[in-house]
Amino acid sequence: KTRAQLSGVSTFVILGMSAVGGSMVPRFIMTETMQKFGLLTFNGWALDGYLKVFWREEPLWRLWPQVLVLAASAVVFMVIARSLARRWEQV
């Protein structure tokens, strides 16, 4: 209900997504179940793309799945954010 509560919740969510997505521990070390959960995070998709290019030295055109998921997520969340902003503007 307050900004302080939102700040605490958002910190928890971001740290959780970072941990599961592979920012703190590489996903290939995690169990297979945790690796699948990592694909529910932005970090997981972004880090997969970085690993493809910088570690495995794959060509850029092989990034299309990661770019597609991240771009689609950005569009969906921007639409949600805009609809919530419109609701707040009307109040």
C-alpha positions as CSV (number, residue, x, y, z in Angstrom):
1,K,0.0,0.0,0.0
2,T,3.0,2.3,0.5
3,R,6.1,3.1,-1.5
4,A,8.3,1.6,1.2
5,Q,6.4,-1.7,0.9
6,L,6.7,-1.6,-2.9
7,S,10.4,-1.0,-2.6
8,G,10.9,-4.0,-0.3
9,V,8.8,-6.3,-2.5
10,S,10.5,-5.1,-5.7
11,T,14.0,-5.7,-4.2
12,F,13.0,-9.2,-3.2
13,V,11.5,-9.9,-6.7
14,I,14.6,-8.6,-8.5
15,L,17.1,-10.5,-6.3
16,G,15.0,-13.7,-6.8
17,M,14.9,-13.2,-10.5
18,S,18.6,-12.6,-10.6
19,A,19.4,-15.7,-8.6
20,V,17.1,-18.0,-10.6
21,G,18.0,-16.4,-13.9
22,G,21.7,-17.1,-13.6
23,S,23.1,-13.7,-12.6
24,M,24.5,-15.0,-9.3
25,V,25.3,-18.6,-10.2
26,P,25.5,-19.9,-13.8
27,R,22.3,-21.7,-14.8
28,F,24.3,-24.7,-16.2
29,I,25.3,-25.5,-12.6
30,M,21.7,-25.5,-11.4
31,T,19.4,-28.5,-11.5
32,E,17.3,-29.0,-14.6
33,T,14.2,-27.8,-12.8
34,M,15.9,-24.6,-11.8
35,Q,17.2,-24.1,-15.3
36,K,13.7,-24.2,-16.6
37,F,12.5,-21.8,-13.9
38,G,15.3,-19.5,-15.1
39,L,13.7,-19.2,-18.5
40,L,10.8,-17.3,-16.7
41,T,13.2,-14.4,-16.0
42,F,14.6,-11.7,-18.2
43,N,18.1,-12.4,-16.9
44,G,18.0,-16.0,-18.0
45,W,17.2,-15.1,-21.6
46,A,19.7,-12.2,-21.7
47,L,22.5,-14.3,-20.2
48,D,21.8,-17.1,-22.7
49,G,22.3,-14.6,-25.5
50,Y,25.5,-13.3,-24.0
51,L,26.8,-16.8,-23.5
52,K,26.0,-17.6,-27.2
53,V,27.9,-14.7,-28.5
54,F,30.8,-14.2,-26.1
55,W,31.5,-17.7,-24.8
56,R,30.5,-20.0,-27.6
57,E,31.3,-17.4,-30.3
58,E,28.1,-18.2,-32.3
59,P,27.0,-15.8,-35.0
60,L,24.6,-13.0,-34.1
61,W,21.8,-14.4,-36.2
62,R,21.6,-17.3,-33.7
63,L,20.3,-14.9,-31.0
64,W,16.8,-14.7,-32.6
65,P,15.1,-16.7,-29.8
66,Q,16.5,-14.5,-27.0
67,V,15.8,-11.3,-28.9
68,L,12.3,-12.4,-29.7
69,V,11.4,-13.3,-26.1
70,L,13.0,-10.2,-24.7
71,A,11.3,-7.9,-27.3
72,A,7.9,-9.6,-26.8
73,S,8.2,-9.2,-23.0
74,A,9.1,-5.6,-23.4
75,V,6.0,-4.9,-25.5
76,V,3.7,-6.8,-23.2
77,F,5.0,-5.1,-20.1
78,M,4.9,-1.6,-21.7
79,V,1.3,-2.2,-22.7
80,I,0.5,-3.2,-19.1
81,A,2.4,-0.3,-17.7
82,R,0.6,2.2,-20.0
83,S,-2.8,0.8,-19.1
84,L,-2.0,1.1,-15.4
85,A,-0.7,4.7,-15.9
86,R,-3.9,5.6,-17.7
87,R,-6.0,4.3,-14.8
88,W,-3.9,6.4,-12.3
89,E,-4.2,9.5,-14.5
90,Q,-8.0,9.3,-14.5
91,V,-8.2,9.3,-10.7
